[in-house]
Amino acid sequence: MKIMNEVSYLDARADDINSLALDDPELFKYPVAYIIEVGWWQMHESEARALRAYIQKGGFVIVDDFKVRGFGGGMGGGGWENFEDNMQRVLPGVRFFDMSLSHPIFHAFFEIKSLDVPQAYNAGRAIFRGVYEDNDPTKRLEMIINYNTDVSQFWEWSGTGLRPIDDTNEAYKLGVNYIVYGLTH
């Protein structure tokens, strides 16, 4: 939020972090929801209903810090399949579309020139997928999914020198674009 306040007039509360359950009515006060580690989601039915209502009422969801099945040496579980099963409960019949660099989300504020983003600790390349209203890519993007990556790792450690500055800058650009897009679409 500090970056958003530097590049915009959003006037976001940078020190007020809100962590909410998906079925908390307070979620509806926020136009953008940020969800992490969905590969291990154990979603209750009330959460699935609430997330469906949130999305259908115009909420935008950013999914990040989402690893492939078995990442982390024998932890098992997790991965895309678990996430997809849960999302089928949220939006029955949902389809996931691979995102291309031409999508407006990658040009909402900064010009993202490549989806070959730096990897903090995942192997392979990051995969960006989207969920669209009525499974129609010509309609509103309701959810952006950063799969096999952890873009927020670069935000979290940006002030420590743990991650290269250029990589951190690219991660911030994605985050700003996601928020701007979510607030304006």
C-alpha positions as CSV (number, residue, x, y, z in Angstrom):
1,M,0.0,0.0,0.0
2,K,3.0,2.3,0.5
3,I,3.8,1.9,-3.2
4,M,0.1,2.6,-4.2
5,N,0.2,5.8,-2.1
6,E,3.4,6.9,-3.8
7,V,2.1,6.4,-7.4
8,S,-1.5,7.3,-6.9
9,Y,-4.0,9.3,-4.9
10,L,-5.5,6.1,-3.4
11,D,-4.7,7.2,0.1
12,A,-4.6,3.5,1.3
13,R,-4.1,2.7,4.9
14,A,-0.6,1.3,4.7
15,D,-0.4,0.2,8.3
16,D,-3.9,-1.3,8.6
17,I,-3.7,-4.9,7.4
18,N,-7.0,-6.8,7.4
19,S,-7.1,-10.5,7.6
20,L,-10.6,-11.9,7.2
21,A,-12.3,-15.2,6.8
22,L,-14.0,-15.6,3.4
23,D,-17.4,-15.7,5.1
24,D,-16.8,-12.6,7.2
25,P,-19.3,-9.9,6.1
26,E,-16.5,-7.3,6.5
27,L,-15.0,-8.7,3.2
28,F,-17.7,-6.9,1.3
29,K,-16.2,-3.6,2.4
30,Y,-13.1,-4.2,0.3
31,P,-13.2,-4.2,-3.6
32,V,-10.0,-6.3,-3.9
33,A,-9.2,-9.5,-1.9
34,Y,-5.8,-11.0,-1.8
35,I,-5.6,-14.7,-1.0
36,I,-2.5,-16.8,-0.6
37,E,-1.5,-20.5,-0.4
38,V,-4.8,-21.7,-1.9
39,G,-3.2,-25.1,-2.8
40,W,-3.9,-26.2,0.8
41,W,-7.3,-24.6,1.1
42,Q,-9.8,-26.4,3.3
43,M,-12.9,-24.4,2.4
44,H,-16.2,-24.6,4.3
45,E,-19.5,-24.4,2.4
46,S,-20.2,-21.0,4.0
47,E,-16.9,-19.7,2.7
48,A,-17.6,-20.9,-0.8
49,R,-21.1,-19.2,-0.8
50,A,-19.6,-16.0,0.6
51,L,-16.7,-15.9,-2.0
52,R,-19.2,-16.5,-4.8
53,A,-21.4,-13.6,-3.6
54,Y,-18.3,-11.4,-3.2
55,I,-17.2,-12.1,-6.8
56,Q,-20.7,-11.8,-8.2
57,K,-21.1,-8.4,-6.5
58,G,-18.0,-7.1,-8.2
59,G,-15.2,-8.1,-5.9
60,F,-11.8,-8.8,-7.5
61,V,-9.6,-11.6,-6.2
62,I,-5.8,-11.8,-6.4
63,V,-4.4,-15.3,-5.8
64,D,-0.7,-15.6,-5.0
65,D,1.9,-17.6,-3.3
66,F,0.5,-20.7,-4.9
67,K,2.8,-23.7,-5.5
68,V,2.7,-26.9,-7.4
69,R,1.7,-30.2,-5.6
70,G,4.3,-31.5,-3.2
71,F,6.4,-28.4,-3.2
72,G,8.6,-28.2,-0.1
73,G,10.0,-31.7,0.1
74,G,7.4,-34.3,1.0
75,M,4.7,-32.0,2.4
76,G,2.3,-33.6,-0.1
77,G,-1.2,-32.3,-1.0
78,G,-1.7,-28.9,-2.2
79,G,-1.4,-27.8,-5.7
80,W,-3.7,-26.9,-8.5
81,E,-6.1,-29.8,-8.1
82,N,-7.1,-28.8,-4.6
83,F,-7.6,-25.2,-5.6
84,E,-9.7,-26.2,-8.7
85,D,-11.9,-28.5,-6.6
86,N,-12.6,-25.6,-4.2
87,M,-13.2,-23.1,-7.0
88,Q,-15.8,-25.5,-8.5
89,R,-17.7,-25.1,-5.2
90,V,-17.4,-21.4,-5.4
91,L,-18.2,-21.0,-9.1
92,P,-19.7,-24.3,-10.4
93,G,-18.4,-24.9,-13.9
94,V,-15.6,-22.3,-13.6
95,R,-13.0,-22.4,-16.3
96,F,-9.4,-21.1,-15.9
97,F,-7.9,-19.2,-18.8
98,D,-4.2,-18.7,-19.4
99,M,-3.5,-15.0,-19.4
100,S,-1.5,-13.3,-22.1
101,L,0.6,-10.2,-21.9
102,S,-2.0,-8.4,-24.1
103,H,-4.6,-8.4,-21.3
104,P,-5.4,-4.9,-19.9
105,I,-4.4,-6.0,-16.4
106,F,-0.8,-6.0,-17.5
107,H,-1.2,-2.4,-18.7
108,A,-3.5,-0.9,-16.1
109,F,-0.8,1.4,-14.7
110,F,2.7,0.1,-15.5
111,E,3.5,-1.5,-18.8
112,I,4.4,-5.1,-18.0
113,K,6.7,-6.3,-20.7
114,S,7.1,-9.9,-19.8
115,L,5.3,-12.6,-17.8
116,D,8.6,-14.3,-17.3
117,V,8.7,-13.0,-13.7
118,P,11.5,-13.8,-11.2
119,Q,11.1,-16.8,-9.1
120,A,11.8,-16.6,-5.3
121,Y,12.0,-20.3,-4.6
122,N,9.7,-22.1,-7.1
123,A,11.0,-24.1,-10.0
124,G,9.9,-23.5,-13.5
125,R,8.1,-20.6,-14.9
126,A,5.2,-18.7,-13.3
127,I,1.8,-19.3,-14.8
128,F,-0.9,-16.6,-14.8
129,R,-4.5,-17.6,-15.1
130,G,-7.8,-15.8,-15.0
131,V,-11.4,-16.4,-14.1
132,Y,-13.9,-14.4,-16.1
133,E,-17.5,-13.6,-15.5
134,D,-19.7,-16.4,-17.2
135,N,-16.5,-18.1,-18.3
136,D,-16.3,-15.5,-21.1
137,P,-12.8,-13.9,-21.6
138,T,-14.6,-10.9,-23.3
139,K,-16.3,-10.1,-19.9
140,R,-14.9,-8.9,-16.6
141,L,-11.8,-10.6,-15.2
142,E,-12.9,-11.6,-11.7
143,M,-9.7,-13.3,-10.5
144,I,-6.1,-13.3,-11.4
145,I,-4.1,-16.4,-10.3
146,N,-0.3,-16.4,-9.9
147,Y,0.4,-20.1,-10.0
148,N,3.8,-21.7,-9.4
149,T,5.1,-18.4,-8.0
150,D,5.1,-16.1,-5.1
151,V,5.1,-12.5,-6.3
152,S,4.5,-11.2,-2.8
153,Q,7.8,-12.8,-1.6
154,F,9.5,-9.9,-3.4
155,W,7.2,-7.3,-1.7
156,E,7.8,-8.9,1.7
157,W,11.6,-8.9,1.5
158,S,12.1,-5.8,-0.6
159,G,13.6,-3.7,2.1
160,T,16.1,-6.3,3.3
161,G,18.3,-6.8,0.3
162,L,17.4,-10.5,0.1
163,R,15.9,-10.1,-3.4
164,P,17.4,-8.1,-6.2
165,I,16.0,-4.6,-6.6
166,D,15.1,-5.0,-10.3
167,D,13.2,-8.2,-9.5
168,T,11.4,-6.5,-6.6
169,N,10.5,-3.6,-8.8
170,E,8.9,-5.9,-11.4
171,A,6.9,-7.6,-8.6
172,Y,5.6,-4.2,-7.3
173,K,4.5,-3.3,-10.8
174,L,2.4,-6.4,-11.0
175,G,0.8,-5.7,-7.6
176,V,0.0,-2.1,-8.5
177,N,-1.5,-3.2,-11.8
178,Y,-3.6,-5.8,-10.1
179,I,-5.0,-3.3,-7.6
180,V,-5.6,-0.5,-10.2
181,Y,-7.3,-3.0,-12.4
182,G,-9.4,-4.4,-9.6
183,L,-10.5,-1.0,-8.5
184,T,-11.5,0.2,-12.0
185,H,-13.1,-2.9,-13.5
